[in-house]
Amino acid sequence: MKKEPISLTKNFTATKAELYKAWTEETALKSWWKPAGRNLTSIENEIKEGGKILYKFDDPSQEGQLTIEGEYKSVLPEQKLVYSWNWIMDDQPLENGNYLLNVEFKDEEEGSQIAITQENESEQEGIHPHQEGWEIALTALKYYLKG
């Protein structure tokens, strides 16, 4: 059974251009994004329609390699990104998680805003990055942007 989409919005004091850059550029991503406490070690990020996404993370706990891969479906620079988002955990008994991410970047009176919707594309029960994980990531992004 498909899970309900996850949606969340967060405001930032940074400009929309700074927010977009932090979301898409390798150096920035490696600084703030650490799902499940893992460090991002390798990035392929072709930001164009049909472009490939490949993120690889270290495995400090030795519980299995985490890779996230996907493909851009729609790219409007500094406005909106839509892409597949597939979690692949080696050595795990669960099915891998296949999602569609819709990420919008908006100007706000005091800075900018990001709105994320994550939809489950698979009927299989699998690895499910959840609301709390996104909240933790966006809080880390907020601290990164504050310097």
C-alpha positions in Angstrom: 0.0 0.0 0.0 1.3 3.5 -0.9 2.2 5.7 2.0 0.9 9.2 2.3 3.1 11.9 0.9 5.4 13.8 3.3 5.1 17.6 3.0 7.0 20.3 4.9 8.0 23.9 4.6 10.7 25.9 6.3 11.7 29.5 6.1 15.3 30.8 6.0 17.0 34.2 6.4 19.2 33.4 3.3 18.3 34.5 -0.2 16.5 32.1 -2.5 19.7 31.9 -4.6 21.8 30.9 -1.5 19.2 28.3 -0.5 19.2 26.8 -3.9 23.0 26.7 -4.0 23.1 25.0 -0.6 20.6 22.4 -1.8 22.4 21.6 -5.1 26.2 22.2 -4.8 28.6 19.5 -3.7 30.6 21.5 -1.1 27.5 22.8 0.6 25.7 19.4 0.6 28.7 17.7 2.1 28.7 20.3 4.9 25.1 20.1 6.1 23.4 16.9 4.9 24.0 13.8 7.0 21.1 11.4 6.8 21.2 8.8 9.6 24.5 10.4 10.8 26.3 9.4 7.5 28.8 11.7 5.7 28.2 12.4 2.0 31.4 11.2 0.3 30.6 11.2 -3.5 28.2 13.3 -5.6 27.0 13.2 -9.2 24.4 15.9 -9.7 23.5 16.8 -13.3 20.9 19.5 -12.8 18.9 19.3 -16.0 15.9 17.4 -17.2 17.0 13.8 -17.5 20.1 14.5 -15.5 21.5 11.9 -13.1 21.6 12.1 -9.3 24.0 9.8 -7.4 24.9 10.4 -3.7 27.1 8.0 -1.8 27.5 8.0 2.0 30.1 6.6 4.3 29.1 3.8 6.7 30.4 4.6 10.2 28.3 2.0 11.8 29.2 -0.8 9.3 25.4 -1.5 8.8 25.5 -1.3 5.0 26.2 1.2 2.4 23.7 4.0 1.7 23.3 5.3 -1.9 20.7 7.7 -3.2 20.1 7.8 -6.9 17.6 9.4 -9.1 16.8 11.5 -12.2 15.6 15.0 -12.7 12.1 15.1 -14.2 11.8 18.9 -14.2 14.3 21.7 -13.5 13.5 25.4 -13.0 16.7 26.8 -11.5 16.2 28.6 -8.1 12.5 27.8 -8.4 11.6 24.1 -8.5 13.2 20.7 -8.8 11.3 17.5 -9.4 13.2 14.2 -9.3 13.1 10.6 -8.5 14.8 9.7 -5.1 15.7 6.1 -4.6 17.3 4.9 -1.4 19.5 1.9 -1.7 20.7 0.2 1.5 23.1 -2.6 1.0 22.9 -5.5 3.5 19.4 -4.6 4.6 16.4 -6.9 4.7 14.0 -4.2 3.6 13.1 -3.2 0.1 14.7 -0.1 -1.2 12.7 3.1 -1.1 11.6 4.8 -4.4 10.2 8.3 -4.1 9.4 11.4 -6.2 10.6 14.7 -4.6 9.2 18.0 -5.5 11.3 20.8 -4.0 10.2 24.5 -4.4 12.3 27.5 -3.6 10.4 30.8 -2.9 11.2 34.3 -1.9 9.9 35.4 1.5 9.7 38.8 3.1 12.6 38.0 5.4 14.6 35.7 3.1 13.4 32.5 1.5 11.4 29.3 1.9 11.7 25.7 0.8 8.7 23.4 0.4 9.3 19.7 0.0 6.8 17.0 -1.0 8.0 13.4 -1.0 5.7 10.9 -2.6 6.2 7.1 -2.3 6.3 5.6 -5.9 6.5 2.0 -4.8 3.8 -0.2 -3.4 6.5 -2.1 -1.4 7.2 -1.4 2.2 10.7 -0.1 2.3 13.2 2.3 3.7 11.1 5.4 4.3 12.9 8.7 4.9 10.3 10.3 7.2 9.1 13.6 8.4 11.5 13.7 11.3 14.5 13.0 9.0 13.5 15.9 6.8 13.1 18.2 9.8 16.6 17.3 11.1 18.0 17.9 7.6 16.3 21.2 7.2 17.4 22.3 10.6 21.0 21.4 9.7 20.6 23.4 6.4 19.3 26.4 8.4 22.5 26.3 10.6 24.7 25.9 7.6 23.1 29.0 5.9 23.5 31.1 9.1 27.3 30.4 8.9 
